C-alpha cells in the first residue's frame, strides 16, 4: 500500500519540490527537507517559492491533504531521494558537497531495507561516494538499496515529464537497481530502464553534453555568419531543408543547471580525451562574450552619433524562454557585464515579479523607452513587438 510508505526528499528546489508534490498526490506520505527555513515555511503554508506550471496546484493539494510536509531535518522514511544542487568550483571542478552533506543528514535515520536514491546530476562515481559516506556514518549499506536515477525534465513541463519521460536507474548492486526501478514504475508511465550506477551517471552527462555540442555548432555558425555578412537564421532554415540535417537555433549562450554545467563533469574526469565536449563548452561561452562585445559596439556608435548615452533594454534574464530560472543564465551574465562596463541597461524579465538586487522594468515600458532593444531570451511576450529603436536579436525572437 502506498499509504504505508514514507518518502523523504532532501532538497526542495526545481526538482525536489515538484517530485515531492507529485508523489504526495499519488498517495505517498512525503517529507520534504530543505536548509532554508523560509522555503520550509512557504511549503507548509501550501505555497511555492519557484515558478513552474501547475506546481502551485500540486503543492496546495498535497499539503492540505496531509500527504506533504516540509522541515529542516530528515525523519525516518522508507525511501530517501537526494535532489540537491551539484555546481562546480572555480576551474570547473565538480562540487558534490551538497550531495555528501545530504547523505550525512539522512544517515542517522536510514534503516534496513530502505531505498536511497540520488537524483542530482552528478560526476561518474558519485553514487559510490554516497554509499561510502553512509558506511562512514555507521550505516550497513549491504542492508539497503542505493541507486542513481537522474532527473530528465524540461523546466516549464516538469509536472508532466516527471511522469511521462523514460527514467534510467543505476544501482550499486543489481538488487538495488531492480528495487529502485520498481518504485519508479509506481508513478512513471515512461519506460524505466535498468543499468549500473556509473552508466546512469554518465548517461545524464552524455545527454546534456550532446545538447551542448549541437548548440555550439549553431552558435559557431552565428559567429561565422556575422563575419561573412550572412543572415544566420536564413542560413539554418535553408540548410535544414536537407532531409538529414537538423541544425538547432543559436542563442545568447547556454545556461541552466544542466547543459551549462554537466559537460564540465566529463571534461574534468576525461581530460584530453574529452576534446570535443570541451570545445563545445568553450564555443558557447565565447558566444556569450561575443554578445556583450556586439552590444558595447552598438552603444559606442550611438554615443558618437547622438552625443548621449542610449537607453538599452535587455529583454530577458532567464536561461531559456518562458521560465523564471536564472541559474547559469547567459542573459543575466550579459546584463551584469554591461553594468560592469558602465552601461545602465533596463532589465526585463516578464516571468519574475521582482528580484532581490535587480530593478525590473515591464517589457512594454522598456520597449517604449529604449533606443536599443536587445533580445537575449525568446520569451513569448517579445514576439512581433513593434520597436522604434535599434534592435539586436541574439535569440531569433524576431524570426517568429
C-alpha positions as CSV (number, residue, x, y, z in Angstrom):
1,X,0.0,0.0,0.0
2,X,1.4,3.4,-1.0
3,X,-0.1,4.9,2.2
4,X,2.2,2.7,4.2
5,X,5.4,4.1,2.7
6,X,7.0,7.3,3.6
7,X,9.4,9.2,1.3
8,X,11.9,11.8,2.4
9,X,13.1,14.2,-0.3
10,X,16.2,16.3,0.6
11,X,16.3,19.5,-1.4
12,X,13.1,21.4,-2.3
13,X,14.2,23.2,-5.5
14,X,13.3,22.8,-9.1
15,X,13.4,19.0,-9.0
16,X,12.8,18.1,-5.3
17,X,9.6,20.1,-4.8
18,X,7.8,19.0,-8.0
19,X,8.8,15.4,-7.2
20,X,7.6,15.7,-3.6
21,X,4.2,17.3,-4.7
22,X,3.7,14.7,-7.4
23,X,4.4,11.7,-5.1
24,X,2.2,13.1,-2.3
25,X,-0.6,13.5,-4.8
26,X,-0.1,9.8,-5.8
27,X,-0.8,8.7,-2.2
28,X,2.7,8.6,-0.6
29,X,3.4,10.4,2.6
30,X,6.2,12.8,1.8
31,X,8.6,14.8,4.0
32,X,10.5,17.5,2.1
33,X,13.7,18.7,3.7
34,X,15.5,22.0,2.9
35,X,18.1,24.0,4.6
36,X,16.1,27.2,4.1
37,X,13.6,27.9,6.9
38,X,11.8,30.3,4.5
39,X,11.3,27.6,1.9
40,X,10.0,25.2,4.6
41,X,7.5,27.7,5.9
42,X,6.3,28.6,2.4
43,X,5.6,25.0,1.5
44,X,3.9,24.2,4.8
45,X,1.5,27.0,4.0
46,X,0.7,25.3,0.7
47,X,2.6,27.9,-1.3
48,X,5.6,27.7,-3.6
49,X,8.8,29.6,-3.9
50,X,9.6,28.8,-7.6
51,X,7.5,29.2,-10.8
52,X,6.5,26.1,-12.7
53,X,3.2,25.5,-14.4
54,X,0.7,23.6,-12.2
55,X,3.2,23.2,-9.4
56,X,1.1,25.5,-7.1
57,X,-2.0,23.3,-7.5
58,X,0.0,20.1,-6.8
59,X,1.6,21.6,-3.7
60,X,-1.6,23.1,-2.3
61,X,-3.4,19.9,-2.8
62,X,-0.6,17.8,-1.3
63,X,-0.1,20.0,1.8
64,X,-3.8,20.3,2.6
65,X,-4.4,16.6,2.2
66,X,-1.8,16.0,4.8
67,X,0.5,14.0,2.5
68,X,3.2,16.6,2.2
69,X,5.1,18.5,4.9
70,X,8.4,20.2,5.0
71,X,11.1,20.5,7.7
72,X,14.7,21.3,8.2
73,X,15.9,17.8,9.3
74,X,15.2,14.4,7.8
75,X,13.0,12.0,9.6
76,X,12.8,8.2,9.3
77,X,11.4,7.0,6.0
78,X,11.3,4.1,3.6
79,X,12.6,5.9,0.6
80,X,15.2,8.7,0.6
81,X,15.7,10.9,-2.5
82,X,18.6,13.3,-2.7
83,X,17.7,16.2,-5.0
84,X,20.3,18.8,-4.2
85,X,22.5,21.0,-6.4
86,X,25.8,19.9,-7.9
87,X,27.6,23.0,-9.0
88,X,31.3,23.3,-9.7
89,X,34.2,25.2,-8.0
90,X,36.4,27.7,-9.8
91,X,38.2,26.0,-12.6
92,X,35.1,23.9,-13.4
93,X,35.9,21.3,-10.7
94,X,32.8,19.4,-9.7
95,X,31.4,20.2,-6.3
96,X,29.4,17.3,-4.7
97,X,29.5,18.8,-1.2
98,X,25.7,19.3,-1.2
99,X,25.2,15.6,-2.1
100,X,27.6,14.4,0.7
101,X,26.1,16.8,3.2
102,X,22.6,15.5,2.4
103,X,23.9,11.9,2.7
104,X,25.3,12.7,6.2
105,X,21.9,14.2,7.1
106,X,19.9,11.1,6.3
107,X,22.5,8.6,7.7
108,X,21.1,8.7,11.3
109,X,17.6,7.7,10.2
110,X,18.3,5.2,7.4
111,X,17.3,1.7,8.4
112,X,17.5,-1.8,6.9
113,X,15.6,-2.2,3.7
114,X,15.4,1.5,2.8
115,X,15.9,2.9,-0.7
116,X,18.5,5.7,-1.0
117,X,18.2,7.4,-4.4
118,X,20.5,10.1,-5.8
119,X,18.6,12.2,-8.4
120,X,21.1,15.0,-8.5
121,X,23.1,15.1,-11.8
122,X,26.5,14.0,-10.7
123,X,30.0,13.2,-11.8
124,X,30.7,9.5,-12.5
125,X,31.3,7.7,-9.2
126,X,29.2,10.0,-7.0
127,X,26.7,7.3,-6.1
128,X,29.5,5.1,-4.9
129,X,30.6,8.1,-2.7
130,X,27.1,8.3,-1.3
131,X,27.4,4.6,-0.3
132,X,30.9,5.2,1.2
133,X,29.7,8.2,3.2
134,X,26.8,6.2,4.6
135,X,29.2,3.5,5.6
136,X,31.5,6.0,7.3
137,X,28.5,7.2,9.3
138,X,27.7,3.7,10.5
139,X,25.1,2.6,8.0
140,X,25.2,-1.1,6.9
141,X,25.0,-0.4,3.2
142,X,24.6,-4.1,2.4
143,X,21.2,-3.9,4.0
144,X,19.8,-1.0,2.0
145,X,19.4,-0.3,-1.7
146,X,21.4,2.6,-3.2
147,X,20.9,3.8,-6.8
148,X,21.2,6.8,-9.1
149,X,18.1,7.9,-11.1
150,X,18.9,11.3,-12.8
151,X,16.1,13.7,-13.4
152,X,15.4,14.3,-17.1
153,X,12.8,17.1,-17.2
154,X,12.4,20.3,-19.0
155,X,11.6,23.4,-17.0
156,X,8.1,24.6,-17.9
157,X,7.0,21.0,-18.3
158,X,8.3,19.3,-15.2
159,X,5.0,18.0,-13.7
160,X,4.2,16.2,-17.0
161,X,7.7,15.0,-17.7
162,X,8.2,13.6,-14.2
163,X,5.6,11.1,-15.2
164,X,5.9,10.6,-18.9
165,X,9.7,10.6,-19.5
166,X,11.7,7.4,-19.6
167,X,13.9,7.0,-16.5
168,X,17.3,5.4,-16.1
169,X,18.0,3.6,-12.8
170,X,21.5,2.5,-11.9
171,X,22.1,0.7,-8.6
172,X,25.2,0.0,-6.7
173,X,24.1,-3.6,-6.9
174,X,21.7,-5.4,-9.3
175,X,19.2,-5.8,-6.4
176,X,19.3,-2.1,-5.8
177,X,18.7,-1.3,-9.4
178,X,15.6,-3.6,-9.5
179,X,14.1,-2.4,-6.2
180,X,14.5,1.3,-7.1
181,X,13.2,0.7,-10.6
182,X,10.1,-0.9,-9.1
183,X,9.5,2.2,-7.0
184,X,9.7,4.5,-10.1
185,X,7.3,2.2,-12.0
186,X,4.6,3.1,-9.5
187,X,4.3,6.6,-10.9
188,X,6.3,6.8,-14.2
189,X,4.4,5.9,-17.4
190,X,7.5,6.1,-19.5
191,X,9.9,3.1,-19.6
192,X,12.1,2.6,-16.5
193,X,15.5,1.4,-17.8
194,X,17.9,-0.5,-15.5
195,X,21.7,-0.3,-15.6
196,X,24.5,0.2,-13.1
197,X,25.2,3.4,-11.2
198,X,28.2,4.6,-13.2
199,X,26.4,4.1,-16.5
200,X,23.3,6.0,-15.2
201,X,25.5,8.9,-14.1
202,X,27.3,9.0,-17.4
203,X,24.1,8.8,-19.4
204,X,22.7,12.0,-17.9
205,X,26.0,13.8,-18.5
206,X,26.1,12.4,-22.1
207,X,22.6,13.7,-22.8
208,X,23.4,17.2,-21.8
209,X,26.8,17.2,-23.5
210,X,25.2,16.1,-26.7
211,X,22.8,19.1,-26.5
212,X,25.7,21.5,-25.6
213,X,27.8,20.4,-28.6
214,X,24.9,20.7,-31.0
215,X,24.0,24.2,-29.7
216,X,27.7,25.1,-30.0
217,X,27.6,24.2,-33.7
218,X,24.7,26.6,-34.2
219,X,26.4,29.3,-32.1
220,X,29.6,29.0,-34.1
221,X,27.5,29.3,-37.3
222,X,26.1,32.6,-35.9
223,X,29.7,33.9,-35.3
224,X,30.8,33.0,-38.8
225,X,27.6,34.3,-40.4
226,X,28.2,37.7,-38.7
227,X,31.8,37.7,-40.1
228,X,30.6,36.8,-43.6
229,X,27.6,39.1,-43.7
230,X,25.1,36.3,-43.8
231,X,21.7,36.1,-42.1
232,X,22.2,33.0,-39.8
233,X,18.5,32.4,-39.4
234,X,18.0,32.1,-43.2
235,X,21.1,30.0,-43.4
236,X,19.9,27.5,-40.9
237,X,16.4,27.4,-42.4
238,X,17.9,26.6,-45.8
239,X,20.4,24.0,-44.5
240,X,17.6,22.3,-42.6
241,X,15.8,21.6,-45.8
242,X,18.2,18.8,-46.3
243,X,16.4,15.6,-45.2
244,X,19.3,14.5,-42.8
245,X,20.2,17.9,-41.4
246,X,18.6,19.4,-38.3
247,X,20.7,22.3,-37.0
248,X,19.5,23.9,-33.8
249,X,18.9,27.6,-33.3
250,X,21.7,29.9,-32.0
251,X,21.2,32.0,-28.9
252,X,22.9,34.2,-26.3
253,X,24.8,31.2,-25.0
254,X,23.8,28.2,-22.9
255,X,22.6,28.3,-19.3
256,X,20.7,26.3,-16.7
257,X,21.7,23.9,-14.1
258,X,22.4,21.0,-16.5
259,X,23.6,21.8,-20.0
260,X,26.0,24.6,-19.0
261,X,27.4,22.5,-16.1
262,X,27.3,18.8,-16.8
263,X,29.8,18.7,-19.7
264,X,32.5,20.1,-17.3
265,X,31.9,17.0,-15.2
266,X,33.0,14.8,-18.1
267,X,35.9,17.2,-19.1
268,X,37.2,17.2,-15.5
269,X,37.4,13.4,-15.4
270,X,38.1,12.8,-19.1
271,X,40.9,15.3,-19.6
272,X,42.4,15.2,-23.1
273,X,40.0,12.5,-24.2
274,X,37.1,14.9,-23.9
275,X,38.2,17.4,-26.6
276,X,35.0,17.8,-28.5
277,X,32.9,18.3,-25.3
278,X,35.4,20.8,-24.0
279,X,35.3,22.7,-27.3
280,X,31.5,22.8,-27.3
281,X,31.6,24.4,-23.8
282,X,34.2,26.9,-24.9
283,X,32.3,27.9,-28.1
284,X,29.1,28.5,-26.1
285,X,30.9,30.6,-23.5
286,X,32.6,32.6,-26.3
287,X,29.2,33.3,-27.8
288,X,28.0,35.0,-24.7
289,X,31.2,37.1,-24.5
290,X,30.7,38.0,-28.2
291,X,27.1,39.2,-27.4
292,X,28.5,41.6,-24.9
293,X,31.0,42.9,-27.4
294,X,28.3,43.4,-30.0
295,X,26.1,45.4,-27.6
296,X,29.0,47.6,-26.4
297,X,30.0,48.3,-30.0
298,X,26.4,49.5,-30.9
299,X,26.3,51.6,-27.7
300,X,29.6,53.2,-28.7
301,X,28.4,54.0,-32.1
302,X,25.2,55.5,-30.7
303,X,27.2,57.8,-28.4
304,X,29.3,59.0,-31.3
305,X,26.2,59.7,-33.5
306,X,23.9,61.3,-31.0
307,X,26.2,62.6,-28.3
308,X,24.4,60.9,-25.4
309,X,24.0,57.6,-23.6
310,X,21.4,55.4,-25.2
311,X,18.7,53.6,-23.2
312,X,19.4,49.9,-23.6
313,X,16.7,47.3,-22.8
314,X,17.9,43.8,-22.0
315,X,15.0,41.7,-23.0
316,X,15.1,38.5,-20.9
317,X,17.2,37.4,-18.0
318,X,16.3,33.7,-17.6
319,X,18.4,30.9,-19.1
320,X,15.7,29.9,-21.6
321,X,12.3,31.1,-22.8
322,X,9.2,31.3,-20.7
323,X,10.6,30.4,-17.3
324,X,11.9,32.4,-14.3
325,X,15.0,30.3,-13.8
326,X,18.2,32.4,-13.7
327,X,20.7,29.6,-12.9
328,X,23.8,29.9,-15.1
329,X,21.9,32.3,-17.3
330,X,23.9,33.8,-20.2
331,X,21.4,36.6,-20.5
332,X,21.9,37.5,-16.8
333,X,25.7,37.4,-17.3
334,X,25.4,39.7,-20.3
335,X,23.3,42.2,-18.3
336,X,25.8,42.1,-15.4
337,X,28.8,42.6,-17.8
338,X,27.0,45.7,-19.3
339,X,26.6,47.1,-15.8
340,X,30.3,46.5,-15.1
341,X,31.2,48.3,-18.3
342,X,29.4,51.5,-17.3
343,X,26.2,50.9,-19.3
344,X,23.0,51.0,-17.3
345,X,20.5,48.8,-19.2
346,X,16.9,48.2,-18.3
347,X,16.3,44.7,-17.0
348,X,13.3,43.0,-18.5
349,X,12.1,39.6,-17.2
350,X,8.4,39.0,-17.6
351,X,8.5,35.7,-15.7
352,X,9.7,37.4,-12.5
353,X,7.6,39.7,-10.3
354,X,10.7,41.1,-8.5
355,X,14.4,40.4,-8.0
356,X,16.4,40.9,-4.8
357,X,19.2,43.0,-6.4
358,X,17.9,44.0,-9.9
359,X,15.2,46.6,-10.6
360,X,12.9,45.0,-13.2
361,X,11.2,47.1,-15.9
362,X,7.9,46.0,-17.5
363,X,8.5,44.9,-21.1
364,X,6.1,47.4,-22.6
365,X,7.7,50.3,-20.8
366,X,11.2,49.1,-21.8
367,X,10.3,48.8,-25.5
368,X,8.8,52.3,-25.4
369,X,11.8,53.9,-23.7
370,X,14.7,52.1,-25.3
371,X,17.0,53.4,-28.0
372,X,18.5,49.9,-28.3
373,X,16.4,46.8,-27.8
374,X,18.5,43.7,-27.1
375,X,16.7,40.4,-27.3
376,X,18.5,37.9,-25.1
377,X,15.8,35.4,-24.5
378,X,12.9,34.5,-26.8
379,X,10.1,34.9,-24.3
380,X,6.6,34.7,-25.8
381,X,5.9,38.3,-24.7
382,X,8.6,39.6,-27.1
383,X,7.2,38.1,-30.3
384,X,6.1,40.5,-33.0
385,X,6.7,43.6,-31.0
386,X,6.8,47.0,-32.7
387,X,10.1,48.6,-31.8
388,X,11.1,52.1,-32.7
389,X,14.7,51.9,-31.6
390,X,17.6,49.8,-33.0
391,X,17.4,46.0,-32.4
392,X,19.9,43.3,-31.7
393,X,18.3,39.9,-31.8
394,X,20.5,37.1,-30.4
395,X,17.8,34.5,-29.9
396,X,15.7,34.7,-33.1
397,X,12.6,36.1,-31.4
398,X,12.1,38.5,-34.4
399,X,12.0,35.4,-36.6
400,X,8.9,34.0,-35.0
